Amino acid sequence: MPNHTEKSLLPLAGMMVGLLVGLVLGVAAIFYLEINSLLDQVCLVGISLLSFQLFGSTLGSAIGKG
């Protein structure tokens, strides 16, 4: 029976990959949508960072448990 108390680095790696993907997509969306307002730009990058970070860490955690 496997020991589930060992820490896996997959959730952390997934989170870091998610942060990078979210940053790239957020900046690309700013240029694609031609957003001029600084507040809108910050909010767009922030929401993409947080959503992809959550997705990446969830995916890494699910893979780490399997």
N, C-alpha and C positions, 0 to 999 in steps of 0.2 A: 504494500500500500504506500503510495507516495506521500511524502511529508509536505503539507501545504503551508508550513510556516516559513519556508525559504522565500527570500525576496527575489523577484524576477525583474530584470531590467527592461523587459518589453513594454510595460506601460510608460516608463520614462522615455524610451526611444520613440514610441508612438506619439507621445506628447510633443517631443522636439520636432519630429517630422511634421506633425500637424501645425505647429507654430510656423515653421518655414513655409509650408504650403499656404497657410492662411495669410501670411504676410505677402507672399508673391501674388496670390489671387486678389487680395485687397488693393494692392498698389496697381495691379493690372486693371481692376475694375474702375479705379479712379480715372485712369487715362482713357479707358474705353468709353465710360459714361460721361467724360468731360465735366467732372464735378469741380466747381470753383471755390465753394465755401470751405474754409479750413475746418470748421466744426463737422460738416458733413464728411469730409475726408477722414478725419480722425475717427468718427463713429463707424464708417464703413470698414476701415482697417481693423478697428477694435472688435467689431462683431464677427468679422471673418477669422481673426486670430482666435477668439474664444470658441467659436463653433468648431473650427478644425482642430483645435487643441483637445476639446472634449471628444470629438470623433476619433482622433488618433490614440488618445489614452484608453478609450473604451475598446477600440480594436486591438491594441496591444495587450490589454488585460485579458480579453477573450482568447487571444492566441496563446498567451502565457499560461492560462489555465488548462488548455487542451493538451 
